[in-house]
């Protein structure tokens, strides 16, 4: 075992990712997904303003 082999070895460099060509279908799909996410976020905000839907759950007594 020589002194040069000891220690951590450096990881190999990863090749750079090539830029993908984005076609019209992919752009339309991304736009649709953004709109759905925005609609979902708006629905969450409206639901949180109305208050909790369920008022049940575990009831705790005042006794200890």
C-alpha atoms as a printed R data frame, in Angstrom:
   type eleno elety resid chain resno       x      y       z
1  ATOM     1    CA   UNK     A     1   0.000  0.000   0.000
2  ATOM     2    CA   UNK     A     2   1.617  3.214  -1.138
3  ATOM     3    CA   UNK     A     3   0.996  6.621   0.407
4  ATOM     4    CA   UNK     A     4  -0.828  7.959  -2.626
5  ATOM     5    CA   UNK     A     5  -3.725  5.505  -2.372
6  ATOM     6    CA   UNK     A     6  -4.695  6.346   1.203
7  ATOM     7    CA   UNK     A     7  -7.566  8.605   2.173
8  ATOM     8    CA   UNK     A     8 -10.770  9.495   0.364
9  ATOM     9    CA   UNK     A     9 -10.887  9.317  -3.383
10 ATOM    10    CA   UNK     A    10 -12.393 12.237  -5.251
11 ATOM    11    CA   UNK     A    11 -15.701 11.504  -6.963
12 ATOM    12    CA   UNK     A    12 -15.756 11.620 -10.732
13 ATOM    13    CA   UNK     A    13 -17.128 14.804 -12.228
14 ATOM    14    CA   UNK     A    14 -20.638 14.445 -13.580
15 ATOM    15    CA   UNK     A    15 -21.186 15.573 -17.160
16 ATOM    16    CA   UNK     A    16 -23.251 18.720 -17.572
17 ATOM    17    CA   UNK     A    17 -26.899 18.140 -18.382
18 ATOM    18    CA   UNK     A    18 -27.871 19.090 -21.888
19 ATOM    19    CA   UNK     A    19 -30.694 21.607 -22.207
20 ATOM    20    CA   UNK     A    20 -33.918 19.924 -23.275
21 ATOM    21    CA   UNK     A    21 -36.025 21.298 -26.060
22 ATOM    22    CA   UNK     A    22 -39.458 22.162 -24.682
23 ATOM    23    CA   UNK     A    23 -42.313 21.565 -27.105
24 ATOM    24    CA   UNK     A    24 -45.799 23.106 -27.117
25 ATOM    25    CA   UNK     A    25 -47.444 20.105 -25.402
26 ATOM    26    CA   UNK     A    26 -45.004 20.268 -22.518
27 ATOM    27    CA   UNK     A    27 -45.489 24.026 -22.139
28 ATOM    28    CA   UNK     A    28 -49.285 23.587 -22.105
29 ATOM    29    CA   UNK     A    29 -49.002 20.819 -19.511
30 ATOM    30    CA   UNK     A    30 -46.789 22.963 -17.244
31 ATOM    31    CA   UNK     A    31 -49.213 25.879 -17.568
32 ATOM    32    CA   UNK     A    32 -52.149 23.616 -16.672
33 ATOM    33    CA   UNK     A    33 -50.302 22.275 -13.618
34 ATOM    34    CA   UNK     A    34 -49.541 25.838 -12.445
35 ATOM    35    CA   UNK     A    35 -53.207 26.800 -12.776
36 ATOM    36    CA   UNK     A    36 -54.306 23.709 -10.825
37 ATOM    37    CA   UNK     A    37 -51.802 24.466  -8.056
38 ATOM    38    CA   UNK     A    38 -53.024 28.058  -7.848
39 ATOM    39    CA   UNK     A    39 -56.672 26.920  -7.694
40 ATOM    40    CA   UNK     A    40 -55.806 24.440  -4.943
41 ATOM    41    CA   UNK     A    41 -54.002 27.128  -2.940
42 ATOM    42    CA   UNK     A    42 -57.011 29.466  -3.300
43 ATOM    43    CA   UNK     A    43 -59.351 26.688  -2.144
44 ATOM    44    CA   UNK     A    44 -57.155 26.072   0.907
45 ATOM    45    CA   UNK     A    45 -57.272 29.753   1.839
46 ATOM    46    CA   UNK     A    46 -61.065 29.872   1.507
47 ATOM    47    CA   UNK     A    47 -61.467 26.683   3.557
48 ATOM    48    CA   UNK     A    48 -59.230 27.993   6.342
49 ATOM    49    CA   UNK     A    49 -61.273 31.201   6.585
50 ATOM    50    CA   UNK     A    50 -64.495 29.309   7.263
51 ATOM    51    CA   UNK     A    51 -63.065 27.515  10.273
52 ATOM    52    CA   UNK     A    52 -62.647 23.852  11.102
53 ATOM    53    CA   UNK     A    53 -64.950 21.397   9.361
54 ATOM    54    CA   UNK     A    54 -64.947 18.890  12.215
55 ATOM    55    CA   UNK     A    55 -65.418 19.950  15.810
56 ATOM    56    CA   UNK     A    56 -65.207 16.404  17.211
57 ATOM    57    CA   UNK     A    57 -62.153 14.557  18.384
58 ATOM    58    CA   UNK     A    58 -60.925 13.459  21.780
59 ATOM    59    CA   UNK     A    59 -62.753 15.154  24.613
60 ATOM    60    CA   UNK     A    60 -60.724 15.832  27.723
61 ATOM    61    CA   UNK     A    61 -62.360 16.043  31.104
62 ATOM    62    CA   UNK     A    62 -61.468 18.728  33.588
63 ATOM    63    CA   UNK     A    63 -60.528 16.159  36.240
64 ATOM    64    CA   UNK     A    64 -56.980 15.018  36.844
